[in-house]
Amino acid sequence: MRTLKYLLLALVLVCLVVLALANREIVTLHLLPEGMARVMPLSVQVPLFVVVLLSALVGMIAGYLLEWLREHKHRRRATQKAREAARLSGEVDRLRRQSGKPEDDVLALIGS
């Protein structure tokens, strides 16, 4: 499975290198709309593959962030259930110590 993972990663890396080599021409990236650019012109000239890769990276980060926020309620509920399970386990242990009975009633019957 690890080998398959590395092969897939290598394939993605080769595709990114081919994309970068095929799109090396310089483009002007305007960081503000035309109306605002008159007041404060912000633009940079970068290779096209940088624009494409940065766009994909920003999209992935936004997707991961939104997914993390969406799963927040599930993580919170799992934490609450883990606390409740620990509390109930402690209560069972305390009741077993108070009753003085063995841990398993079936084993106690077999041992008698």
Residue pairs with C-beta under 8 A, 6 or more apart in sequence:
16 53
19 49
19 52
19 53
20 47
20 49
20 53
22 49
23 47
23 48
23 49
23 52
24 47
24 48
24 49
25 47
25 48
26 45
26 46
26 47
26 48
27 45
27 46
27 47
27 48
27 51
28 43
28 44
28 45
29 43
29 44
29 45
29 46
29 51
30 37
30 42
30 43
31 42
31 43
31 44
32 40
32 41
32 42
37 43
96 103
101 108
102 108
102 111
